[in-house]
Amino acid sequence: MPELMFLSLKMIMATKVDISAFSRYYALLIIILVFVFAGTCCAEERSVYLVLMEEQPVAFHGNHLSHEGRKVHALDRVSYCSIGTDQDMDFCMDSEVSKAHAKHLVDSHDQLLRSNLETGSYNKLYSFKHIVNGFSVHTTPSQANKLKVAPGVKLVEKDRGAKLMTTYTPQFLRLPQEVWAKEGGEKEAGEGIVIGFVDTGITPKHPSFTYDPLNPFTSNISHFSGACETGPRFPSSSCNGKIVSARYFSAGAQAIATLNTSMDFLSPFDAAGHGSHVASIAAGNAGVPVIVDGFYYGRASGMAPRARIAVYKAVYPTVGTITDVVAAIEQATVDGVDMLTLSVGPDEPPEDTITFLSVFDVFMLFARRAGVFVAQAAGNHGPDFSTVVSYSPWSVGVAACSTDRSYPGSLLLGNGLKVGGVGLSGPTFGDGQFLCKLVMAKDAVRVNGAFPRTPAYVEECQYPEALDPILVRGRIVICVFSSGFYNGTSNINAIIDTARTLGFMAFAFVANPAYGDFIAEPIPFDVSGIMIPKVADAQIISQYYEQNIQRDKRGYVTQHCAKAAIGEGRVASFVGQAPTVSRFSSRGPDFVDINRNPADVLKPDILAPGHQIWAAWSPLSALEPTLTGYHFALLSGTSMATPHIVGIAALIKQYNPSWTPSMIASSISTTAIKYDNYGELILAEGSYLNSHYPSTNFDRGAGLVNPDRAIDPGLILSSEFEDHINFLCSLPGIDWSVINAATGERCNRSLSHPANLNLPSVTISTLRSSLTVKRSLKNVGSRPETYTCSVISPNGTIVNLSPTWFRIAPQETQDIVIQFQVIQALGEFSFGEIVLTGSLNHIVRLPLSVLPISTS
């Protein structure tokens, strides 16, 4: 366009005729071209927007939902849609009334878009109609602004994108000896429960998900009705009885990115590995051999190995969107899953609304209303405070911890010193007993090589062409953490490739004093190798090396006499203090907005193993080249902790089939453990390597999950949909119209204080002078029991309980009044707990988290 404008002017100047005769024509032409050019270079970029609408969705149309959380609504196919009355049949999902209402909602979405947006300016991606009424649309910011003021629109939110929050744990949690034994052993644990996984899909042929015809499922799952969507690498046979349903959602991903057909498969197949890993932790088959690079690491089992798996692929290797994730949440709820695992989700708080009312959290609210237990990864932004990405009291936010298992490696030096490190690899020649020559990469650089003398070439072992093959072949080469690793342009994969290409005996990747210690997680190496993450250890190696070489005047090494060997790094050690809250696990306090103003809700809720977890993997490993070709992976993240909780929740549901999600969440929380295997308060990792501090409620939540106690907690605390609405309506300074816009519910009632929501904890973000709150507890045991009440008051407060003891019959409810009084203003939260000790050995713990602001 600019070239055409220039030529037009040039033609005018070169013409001898009267220019005024053409001035209007050319002026108009130039103006048109300028506008065309400006439109081309300044066109608005489209984004995905989520829109919530007025009118009730199908599931809750006509107010048929029981507020006790039971599935007595359109989502229940057993008690109502199969044997219900004619009136009940009117609101079954497959009834004519429900189908007509669903069509009406979709038509209203289409009509709204046609009436308010310009033709060709948008592309509707999904219509949400079952548990939430709304849609998602791919359009420009200016068109989205039109939707905000359109009639019938309650909320418009820009899609923030979805992120992945990325064996031995059944034994660590004592499942085989205790909970599995009570439910008939591993062959029965989880029977009859369907767990939904919103993630990257699943690898259907993996042994963790195969169906064993010699051990057929005997349970009735008629409450569930899914589908098997096929596509690349996912034939219909993939839904084999263990996998009972598999769907994929891609409209959002396809709208904002060009998908890579070699890995972004439009099918439920998992090219990344994350979804398979998560699913096998919660519900993988029992006793599956874990073999990597020919080495046997033991056997892996899911928490609930007999639970069925329903797959909802919503995140792709190239991209993930919230619109695909919430579409998956809605479908999983409609299908009738009992549990929902969310190890994916937004990785940052919403900008334009409170955290509890983001579209993502609203979908979780209505899934919970429909009777689905929802667990969500707390996030991987620790150890900084207020970094959780699980906010709402209707989802269980899961923090991650270590177990007592580790994989220690070692580097044996020629002087007899042994330096510890990390690396899942075999030993060097002679089972690590034969010493090989040791050479620094920087001392093996090709003198006349035509490459830049940058750290990546000189000391980080990233490029084979930089090193002299004669000097490194058959030797242990020391590669150093330098600027390339610090800024993320170098990686361990390149070291392995270099070692393989040049024939290293092994490599040692060591810390650099200029950059400090680094964090090393054990990953499998198909060549012998070790990572030495501590500067102090690296200096021991360096000192020994320099003492055993000779250099000429130019600094070149003329004689290599340093020797070393690498020991076996694949054998697990089961010693040490555990659990420990993992460094990466996001911390509380919970917060209500992007400014991180604290909320009166405890987050994270609970602690579960999430550090170095063996589980199923996809051999394609689209996002982790180091793990390509492997069927198992050892990973860490709150993504790994979350399915532990979901699997345990499935066991609790199996043992107590009438329990609601809030009852299950309460039992998990009140029975949790806050002490480690040494009998001391659980520690949390700090910012620096090997730094620890005593954990608080904001690190560990209520504590480490205790499955055996959780299936028989004695007392439970319950809060259902109406309670959650009343909680929202009690938030300080909240505009009730915002709550109505997001949930469709009016604030007819509100709590006297947000801390009065009947949660299995008490969190008070601003305590001035005094505050009285109440908790209601129900006896879910089979016998009457007497409880004595005690309290450890948070610093700066005195806490009084009434009554101080009570006797409660089965199914009875007892209220406890909790009075907080500030005796000293503090500038930070302090922590305590209420302990109810039962005469039948039940112990119920309620964590207290309080910020005392003033005494008056």
N, C-alpha and C positions, 0 to 999 in steps of 0.2 A: 504493500500500500504506500509507504513513503516514497518508493522509487517512482510510482505512477504519478504521485503529486508533483515530484520534482520535474519529470518529463513534461507534464502539462504546462508548468510555468515556463520551462525552457522553450517550448513551442510558441507560446505567446510572445516571448521576448524576441524570437527569431523572425516573427511575421511582420511584414511591412504594412499590413492593412491597419485601419483604425481600430485600436485596441478597445475603445469604448463600445464598439458594436458587439464585442464578445464578453465584455466585463461581467455582466450579470450571469451569463452562462458559466463562465469559468469560476467565478466566485462561488456560485451555487455548487459546482462540481467539487471544488476544494472543501467547502463546508461539509458536504456529504462524505467525502473521503476521510476527513478528519474525524467525524463522528464514528464512521465504520472502524477506523484504526483504533480510536479510543475504546470502543466497545470490545474490540478484539483483545487488547492488552489489559483491560481492567475488568473483565467479566468476573462476577462473583464466583467464588469456589463453593461447590455444593458440600453439604454435610448431611449426616443422618440425624433426624430429630424424632423424639418420642413424644406422642401427644396423648393425653388422657381426656376422656369425654364424659359428659353427663350421661345419665341413665345407668341403671344397674346392668352388669354383665349377666350372661345366661345362668351361671351357677347360683347367683344370689338374687335373681329376679323374683320378686314376689315375697322376699323375706322368709324363705323356707328354712334358712340355716339355723340350726341349733347353736346357741351361744355357749354351749358346753364343749364345743370343739369336736363333737362327734360328727361323722359323715352322714348326716341326715338331710342331704340336699341333692342337687342335680348330679353331683359327682359320685354318689353312692349307687353302684349298680346292683348291690346284693339285696339289701334290706328294703329298698324302695323300688328300684327299676325292675326287679325281678318279681317281687311278691307284694309290692305296695298297692295302695288303694288307687282308684281312678284319679283322685285329686293329686296324689303323689306322682302318678305317671305323667301328669301334665308338665312336671319340671325335670324329668329325666333328660339327660343330654341327648338321647336319641329320639325323644318324643317329638311329635309334630309341633307342639307349642314351643319347645326349646329351639328346634330348627328354625321356626318362623321368627323367633326373637333374634337368633343369631344372624339370620339374613337381614333383618331390619337394621341391626347395628352396622353390619358391613355396608349396606346401602347408604346409611347415614354418613359413614366415613367418606365414601365416594362422593356423595352429594356435597358434603362440606368442602372437599378439595376442589371439585369442579366450580363451586360457587365463589370461592375466595382466592384461588390461585390461578395464575396465568397458564393457559394451555401449553404443554411442553416444558414447563418450569419445574416439574416434580415427577417423582416416581414413587408410588406407594409400595412399601416393602411387605408389611404385614398388617392385617387387621386383628387386634386383640379383642376377644368377645366372650371368653369363657369365665375367667376369674377377674379380669380387668377389662373395662371398656375403653378402647383407644386404638391407635395405629402408629406405625412408624413410617416416615417418609424421607426420601432423599431429595433435598431441595436447597435453595440458597438462603442466607440469613434474612434477606429482605422479605422473601416469601414466608419464612418461618415467623417473622414479626407480624405478618398479616394473620397467621393462624392464632396468635396469642390473643387477638381481639375479636376472633370469629365467634359467633353465637354457638353455645354448646361446648366450647373448649374450656377445660378446667386448668390444664397445665401443659406447657411445651418445654421440653428439656433436650439440650444437645447431647448426643451420644458421646460419652467420654472414652469409649473403647474398653475392651475387656482384656485382662492380663491373666496369665497363669501364675498362681502363687507358689511357684516352685523353688523267711525272715523270722526275725527273732522276737518282735514285739508281742505276739500272743503269749509267749512264755514270760516275758518281762511283766506283762499285766496279769499273769496267772490265770489266763482263760482256760487252758486245757484241764487244769486241776480243779477249777472251781465252777465257773459259769457253764462251760461246755458240758461238764459232768452232770450238772443239774438238768440240762436240756437233752440228754441222751448221747453226749459225746459229739465229736466233730461231724459225724454223719447226720446229725439232726440240728446242729447249731445254726439258727437263722431260717429254718424251714417256715414257709408260708409268708415270708416278708419279701417285698419287692423294693429294691433300692434304685433310685434314679440318679444318674450321673450326668450332669451338664458339664461337658469338658471337650476334649479334642477327639473323642470317639473311642474305639476299642479295636484290639487286634483279635479277631474271633477265633483263630486257630491256636492261640496260645494255650498251653496246658492249664493255666489258671482258670480258663473259661470253658473248657471242654465239658461235654456231657458224658457221664458214665452210665451206660445202659444197665450195668450190673448193680447200680445204686440209684434207682429211679426216684424222682421227686414224688412224694406222696401227699403233699399239702394242696389245699384248695386255694388258688389265687384268682377266683372268679371276680373278686373286687377290682382286678386289674384288667385293662383292655388296651393293648398297645398295637403296634404294627411293625413290620419288618421292611424297611425301605432299602432297596438294593442299589448297587452302583459299582463303580470301580473297586475291585478287590473285596467286594462285599456281596457275595451271592446270597440267595434266600436261605441257603443251608446254614448261614452264619447264626441265625436265630435258632439255637439248638436245644432249647429247654432250660439251659443255664442262663443264656442270654434270651430273655423272653420278648424283648422289643428293642428296636434300634431305629432311630430317626436322625436326620441331619437338618440344620438350619443355616442357610447361606446367603439370604437376600441382603443382609447388611454388609457382609464381607464382599459380596460381588458388586455392591453399589459403590464402595469407596476404594477398591483396589482391584488390580488385575491379578487374578489368582493364577498360581503356577500349577499347571496340570500334572507336573511330575510329583507334587506333594500335596497340593490343596485338593484332595479328592472330594468330589461331590457325592459322597456316600458316608455312612457311619464309620468307615475304616479310619484307624488312627495312624497317621504318618509321623506324628510327633513323639508319641510314647507316653505323654503325660496322662492322658485319659485312661490308658491301660494300667499304668502304675497306680493311679488313684483307685480304680475299680477293684484291682486285685487286693489292695490293702483292706478294703471294707468287706469284700465278698468273694475273693478268690478262693478257688478250691483248696482243700487242706492237703498238706504234705507234698507240695510240688517241688521237685529237686531244682535247686538254683545252681546252674553250671555256666561259668563264664570263662572263655579262653581255655576250656578243658579242665578247669579247676572246680571242684565241688565245694560250695560254700554252705551247704545245709539245705533245709527245706523251708519253703514259704507257705504260709496259710493266711487267708483273710480272717478278719475278726468274726464274721458271720459266714462261714464257708458254704452253708447251704442256702443262703439268701439268693434270690433271683436278681438278675441284672437287667435294668432298662437303660439304654444308651440314648443320650440326646447330644449329638455333636453340634457345638455352637462356636468353637474357636478353631482357627486354621493356622498352619505354620506361618502364613504370610500376614494374617491380620485377625483380630477379634473385635466384635462390636457388642455393645450392650443390647442392641435391638435383637440380635440373634439369640443372646443369652436369655432375655426375658421371654422371647417366643418359645424357647425350650422349656423354661420354668412353667409357663402356662400349659403347654402340651403335657408335660410330665404330671401336672396336677390333674388335668382332665383324664389322663390315662389311668390314674388311680395309684400312683406310687405311694408307698408308706413313708419313705425317707427320701430326702433330696440332699445330694452332696454338691456343694458349690466351692470347689477349689479354684474357681475362676471368678472374675468380677472386676468392677472398677477399682483402679489402684490409687484413686485420689478422691477427696470429698467433692460433692456438687458445689458449683459456684453460686447458683441463684436460689437455692432453697436450703432448708435445714437438712441435716444428714438423714433424719428419720423419714423424710418425705421425698427423697429422690425416687425416680421411677423404679429403679432396681429394688429399693427397700419396700416400696409399695407392692410390687409383685410378690416379694417374700411375705409380706403381711397377709396377702390374700391366699397365698399357698398355705400358710399356717392356719388361716381361718377355715380352709377346706380340709384341715386335719392332717396336713403333711408336716412331719418333723424336718426342719431345715437347719443344716449346719454349714457354717461359712468360715473360710480361712481368715484368720485375723490380720494377715498381711506379713510381708517380709521386709519391713523398714526399721526393725530394731537395731540397736537398743535405745534409740531416741524415744522420748516420751511423747504421748499423744500422736502415735503413728498408726493406730489400728485403722483398718478399713472395714471392720464389722462394727456397726453402730447400734442397731436396733434391738430392743428387748425381745422381739419375736423370732430372732434367729440366734443360734448358739455360735458365738465366735470362739475359734479354737486357736490356742497358742501352741508352740512347738517346743519340745525338750529332747534331750539326749536320753539314751538308755545307758546301761553299764557295759555295752559292747563297743569295742574299738578295734582298729586294725593297725597295730603298731609296725612300723618298718624301721630298719636300722642300716647305717653305713659304718662298717668296720674299717678303721684306719690302720695303716701299717705299724703304728706305735702302740696298738692295742686298745686305743680309745674307741668307744662305740657311740655314735651320734644318732639320736632318734629322729624319725621322720614319718612320712605318710606316702603310701603308694600301693595299690593293689597289683603287685607284680611278683613274679617268681624271683628267686635269688640268682646271683651271677654264678659263673662256672664253679662246679664243685660244691653245690648247695651253699654258696656263700662263704666257703672256707678257704678257697683259693684266691689269693690276693692278685689283683690286676693292676696295671699301671694306671695312675690317676693323672689327668691333664686338664688344665683350665682351657675353656674354649678360646679365650683371648690369646692364649699361648699357642694355639693351633691354627690361627688365621693364616690363609694363604698370603704371603708377603706381596706377591705381584698380582693379586686378584683385581679385576676391574669391577669393583662394587663400592658403594659408599661405606665409609668407616663409622657407621652408626651403631648404637648398642644392639639393635636387632641382628646385625650381621656379625658384630665382633664378639659379643658375650652372651646373647640370648638364644643362640643356636636355632634361629628361625630359618636360615637359608643354607642348605648343604653346600652350595657353591662357594661359600665364604671360608670353609674349613679345609685344611690339608688332609686328604683321605689317609695318607700314610701315618700321620700323627694321631689320628683318632680311631682308626680301625682296631677293634679288639681291646679298646681301652674304656675306662669309665671317664666320661667327659663332664666337667662341671660347667653348667650353664647358670647364669646369674640373673636374678630379677632386676630389671632396669627400667628405663623410661618407657619402653614399648609395652611392658606389662602394666606399668602404672597408668598409662593413658588408654589401655585397652586395644592397642593395635597388634600386640604379640599374644601368642597363646600356647598352651601346652601341647596342642595337637601338632604344631609345627616342630616342636622339639622331638616328639615321637617320630615324625616323618623324617627328620634329619638323622636321628639315631638309626632308623631302619635303613635309610638310603646309604649311609656311610659305614654301616656295620659297627656301630658302637658296641662294646660289651654291655654298657649300661650308661645311663645319664643320672646326674644328681643336679636337681634344680634348687638353688640355694638363695637365701635371703641376702639382701644388699644393705649395708649400714646406711647408705644414703636414702633409702626408702623405708627402712624399718621392717618389722615383722610382717608377714602376710598370712592370710588364712588359707590353709590347705585342706581340701576335702578329698578323701580317698576315691580315686577313679581307676578303672582298670587300664593298665598299660600292656600292650602286647609285646613290648620289649622290657627288659629289666630296667627299673628306674625308681627314683625316690625323690620326694620333695622335702626340703629342709626349711621350714618356714620361720625359724627363729634366727635372728641376727647373731646371738651369742653362739649358737651352734655353728653357723656359717663361718664365724671368725675362728673357731677351733679348727675347722677344716682348712681354712686359708693359712692359718699359722703353720699347721703341719705340712701343708703343701710347699710353702715357701722355704721351710727348713730342709726340704728334701729335693730341691732342684738347684741347678746352677745356671746363672745367666751371664751373658757376655756384656761388654760395655754398652751395647745398644739396648740392652734389656731383653734380648731374645733368649729363650731357654735353650741351653746346649745339652743338658742332661736331665732326664726325667727319672727320679728315683722314688717318688711318692707312689704308694700303692694303697689299694682299698678293695673292699668287697661289699656287695649289697645282700642283706639277708632276706629271708622269706617275709613278704609283706601281706600275704593273703589269709593268714591264720588269725582268727578272732581271739581277742582277749576279753575276759569278763571280770574286770576288776575296777575299782574306783568308785567314787561318790556319784550317785545318780538318783533321780534325774537332775539335770541342770537345764534351766530355761535357756534356749538357744539364742545366741547373739542376734541372729537375723529376725527373730520372732518379734512382731510389732507389739508395742507397749501401749497401755492406757496412760492417762484416763481417757474415757470416751468423750466425745465432743459433739456439739449440736450444729456447728457451722464451719465454714471455711476458715474463720478466725480462730478456730479451736477453743472456743469457750466451752468449759467442761460441762458434762451432762450428768444427770443423777441416775446413771446406769453403769453397772460394772462391765467393763470390757478389758481384756478378753474374759470369756465366761469360764473356760476350762483349759487344762493343760493335757497334752497327749504327745506320745512319741512322734517326732517329725525330723529327727536328725539321723542321717545315714540309715535309710530304710531300704531294704531289698524288696523289690516288687517287679511285676511284669513290665515289659518294655517292647516297643515296636522296633524291629531291626532296621527300618528305614531311618529312624532317628533324625528327622528332618531339621531339628533345631540344635542337636548336640552331636556334631560329627565324631567326637571321641567315642560315642556309644553305638555308632553304626555297626550293624550286624549282630548286636547283642539282643538276647531275649529277656534279659533281666538287667536292672540298673539299681545302683545304690545312690539314692537321692536324698536331699534335705530340703525342707520348706514347710510352711504351714499348710501347703497343699497336701503334704504327706500326713500331717497331724489330723486334718479334718476327717478323712475317711475312717480313721481309728474310732472317732466319736460316733460317726454314723453307723458303723458296724456294731459297735457296742449298744447303740440305741436300738438297733434291730433285735439284738438279743433280749434287751429289756422289754421290747414290744412283744416278742414271742412269749416271754415268761408272763407278761401282764397284758394280754391282748386288748383289754378295754381302756387302757391308759391313753390319755390325750398327749399331744406333743409337749405341752407345758408340764405335765406330770413327769414325762420322761426327762425333760431338761432339768427339772427340779431334783429328781433322784440322782442324776449325774453330778449335779453341783453340790448338794448337801452331804454327799458321802465321799467327796474328793479328799485327797491326802495332801497335806502341806509340808510333810517331812520326808527326807530322803532315806536311802537305805542305811545311812549312818545314824539315823534318828535325829538329824539336825534339820533346821529349816531349809527348804529347797533353795539352792543358790541360783543366781542368774548371771549369765556371761555379760561382761561389760564391753566397752568399745575396743579395748586393747586385748591382744592375744594373751590368754591365760589370766585375764582379770575377771574377778567374780565379786558379787555383793549379795547379801541376803535378799531374796526375792520378796516382793510385796504383791498385793492383790492385783496391781496393774501390770505385773509381769506374768503371773501364773493363773490369774483368775481365782476360782475357788480352790484350785490345786490340781494335782495329778488325778486323772480319772481312775476310779476304783470299781471295776465292773461287778465284782462279787457283792459288794455292799449296795451297789446301785440297783440291782434287781429286787432288793428287799430293804428299802430305805427307812421304813417305819412311818415317817411323816413326809408329806409332800406339800408344796405351795403351788397353787395354780393361778394362772392369769390368761384370760381368753380375749377374743376380739374386742368386745365392748370395753374391757379393762384397758386394752391398748389404746383405743380411741379416747377414753377418759384421761389416760396418761398424756397423750398428745395435747389434749385440750387444757391440761394443767401447766404446760410449759410456760415459763415466764416470758411475757411480751409477745406470745404467739398470736397471730391473727387467725381467728377461728375460720375465716373464709378460706384460708390457705389449706387448712385441714380438710374442709369440705371439698375443696377443689381436687385434692390428691386422693381422698378416700371415698368421697361421696357421702360421708357421714357428717351429721350435725353435732355440735357440742351441746347436747342437752344436759350432760353432766360432766363434771371434771373432778379430779382428785384434789384434796386440800393442798397437796404438795406432790410433785412428781415422784418423790421417794416413797410415796404410799402405794405405788404399783406393787402388787403382791409377788415380787421376785424373791428368789432364794438368796438374797444378799440385800444390803442396804448401802446406798451410795448417796452422799449429800455433798454437792459441789460447792455450796455456800451455806455455812452454818453460822447464823447470828444469834447469839444469846442461847436460845433453846429451840427444840423442835421435837414434836411427838409424832411418831409414825406407828403403823399397825401392820402386823403380819398374821395371816390366817393359815393354819396348818391342819391337814386332814390325815387321819390315821388310815393308811392303806394296808395295815397288817390285819391278821385274822384274829388277834386277841387284844383285849384291853391292855393298856400299858401306862405306867406312871413315869413322867418325865420331870427331871429337875433342871432348872434353867440357870446358867451362869454366863458371865460376860467378861471379856477383856476389853476395857474401854480404850478407844484410840487416844493417843497423846493429845493433851489439851482439852479433853472432854471427860465428863462423868456420864455413864449410861446406866439407867435403871430399867428393870424389866418388871412387868406385872402381867400375870402372876409369876411367882418364883418357882412354882411347881404346879403340875396338873395331872389328872388321870383322864385318859381319853379312850373311849370305846371304838371298835372298828367302824369305819366310815363316818365317825363324828368329826366335827371341826372345832378347833380351839384357836381363839384370837390371843395374840400376845401384843401388849402395848410397850413400845420402846421409846423411852424418853432420853433425849440427848441434851446435855447442858455444857456450854463452853466455860471452861475455867481458865483457859489461856489461849489467846489468839495466836495462831501460827501462820506462817507464810506458805505452807505446803500441806498436802494431804497427810493424814496419819491413819493408822490401820488397827483394827481389832477384830473381834469375832464374838458371836453368840453361840454357845454350845448347849444343846439340849440332850441330856443323857437319859436314855430309857432303861426301864427295869428289865427289859428283854434284850439288852445289849445293843439296841439301836443308838447310834450317835448321829445327831443332825447338826451340821455347822452352817452358820450364816455369816459370811464375811462382812465386815464393816469398813467403809472407806469414807473419811470425813475431812473436809477442809474447814477448820474453825477460823472464822473471820473476826468475830468480836464477842466480847462478853456481855454486851448490852445492845 
